[in-house]
Amino acid sequence: MLISVELFDPASIVTATASGAKFGFAILWAAFYSGLLLIVMQEISARVGVLTGKTLAENIRKRYGKSYALLLFFPSLFLDLSVLTAEIIGLSMAISFLLNVPYALSVALSVLLANILANLGSYSRLEKVIMLLVTGIFISYFYFFFELNIPLSRVVVGSIVPTLDPKSFYYAEAIIGASIMPTYLMLHSGLVYEKGWVHHHHKGIEDLIEGEQKAVRNERVDSIFSLLMGTVLSIVIIACAAFLISGREISTYLDVASPFYARFGDLGLVLFSLAFGFAGISAVMTVGLSSVYNSFGFLGIKERMDMRGFRRAFFLWSAIAGIASLLPNGVGIMIFTQYLNGALLLLVVVPLVLIARDTELMGPHKIGTVTTMLALATVAITTLLFVSSLVL
């Protein structure tokens, strides 16, 4: 469930709202198809984590060596801290509005809150908190969607039939980046370890095979269910914005909240801020965890989230991102970080696919031709949108 936060986070909500407001129902296809590809990509990442007991970053270091891992460390860290900055911006905006405090103070509160929750002591406790927050976000938006009586036919057609408007390529890339985030692809392979869904090599061959099958089945169900929820939510957010504020530019926090305000007035602003705050808390914690997993994996540091060194690194990265979140134009930064996710996706997907196709490493659970083609199609689509958006 924790990995579904990549579709429930403030940056994704802002990107979906801005896309729906600017391009209406015509941009829904990007959320629908990226959601389907996301399920494939996250399932591959989790499978690698289950069968190797290592994060993707650790597997890259082991397979390709220290030099290549160090080469990937720097762009990975930059992207992780950029995304973490975006999530802290979102959470801080919500806190500032709800508590009526200066934005700078809300940034400090955001960093403090994330570190308190990250120090709860175990993955199971953290996941329970995340599940509660995610459920609140999901219920809030779905209630809002059905209150509006949006024609489902427009949502279905917009989701299935791509409308390739060149002007929308930047936002389409941002929507895909908000769905298939390299940060969360790296994180998922580590979270299966925290869940205990890894086999143990000291066991006999029969126990090993049975354990592998059960672990792979567990992660597959978890991945598909939670990510499907997130994909549907992205579609709902875009549809709500398209229905209520089509043609409007989104540049401030109140612009992002404007669909709720248009329907419920001042009460809508409070409801939105609560949901947005829930999303922010979840996202800051999970992106912070991912940043540490990735950094430690590439650098060969053997630490997990219940260890002191891991928690110190979490505090350091969240503090750096907190300082960066004081930059102006927070909404624009949030959308741009999602665009960067799509543009840099190939740096993670290509080594992930190569590792997942390794028969010696993955055994009978290596990915097949169809899964490989879907993963490479993801890279091709995001690269094409990136190049096209730059040219156009």
Steps between C-alpha positions, in 0.01 A plus 500: 500500500785739579613508139158625382587835660677594175151561357358660815775756557463881480717530188282247318181674616631837382612357166167325443302812594708728278476255209124461530451876529714574195405215264175362639397138451735470200801443730344207688670244274839584650378407849322184383779346294780610732306336784490169314871520421570600859351175628734307270807701600439486874428129487838444332676709763329320788573161345870583480492602867320180602738265321828676579434646845663821373381838381531587133790732578682218681439266207633758254815542708552125527439429130671798336761596756583795724590742218167465320309515831681821591420642157129440559518619860523870413203533258300269725571712808418819311167357385417359844568831673306688231195280554539521878512879468176495302326289763617721786370801306159336474481400865622843611236674290228297670639559850541872433136527389350283775696650789525851354875513562783637282610267222859479633372376837279244329809367317674442833189328636482278191858380539451442873176305454650277231798412719279419798290260294805349329634412846196296604725197505364252248365474150169351618422802718594742226285319245197515731538879521537524122194281438290726722617814320461353151149381580407853609628646173325235290161544671520881481558510126252227414226667700582822319496326158155345547360822646580673171309247287772507233390305187684167520494469121730804468736354757512160330552641150763746617686222681503248217533718190831693488483860380852590392498877524867614477425779749411237761824299474665676795201423723464146361865437588439646846197274554700193397788613721257548787386140450817310414746675728861371503511582871217257578625233261819494703307509828269207423785251475604601851156497660443132427796436730334701776184296449700178534410388148846367414622144486779376726785317331583285802173308463462176310413504131133404554449772760683745275277433199182512708614820671585666169160419352315633805710816516462575129124444527472731801690785338306464175161529673622793710645680197199459274236591759666806649623643170164446332345711777755772434443496123125537544559790739719679243224468242245631751714807583551587133130453427395723791732778384386460138136522603527799735795721403576421136712767332647631824873532574616338825777696669413524873378278780153653486489427125565132576224506763258690276294194387409434864431870557281518190284217632500545880623854566720568805422157645637351178832676554530345846406152373749527215776622730448206733517251212796683350673499838443125537653452156794719596580313821491167317710622208769675704557185702506262206716717273735559791527125555563446131773763494687320776446153349636620167798685646602211725448246225718680246769569762500144636386596853315216675230679700123448528230731626514377860870592533646821638707588193195469277299740718782752511521499121121542484527811715787640289322456166171638635681803644673573166169465315334722760746779427446458124122517551536867595561583132223703330237363258428185698221376270722534193779310678262218589387454139856526366628227735238264360613591150858416603382161626377412153805639325748303715299179524725310258792523747311266733285289269778370274716350779185375675393307189847353448515380859145362491584299186804336659420127520776428750373769735124471453463131410150405383370843606697702247283730289385381159493659156162673539596661831834606355333662199258691725790629709695609192184659358483710817853624438425569134183698576657716772812566292292595196280734704808656658672566167175622341426738785848651469476539123147640503 
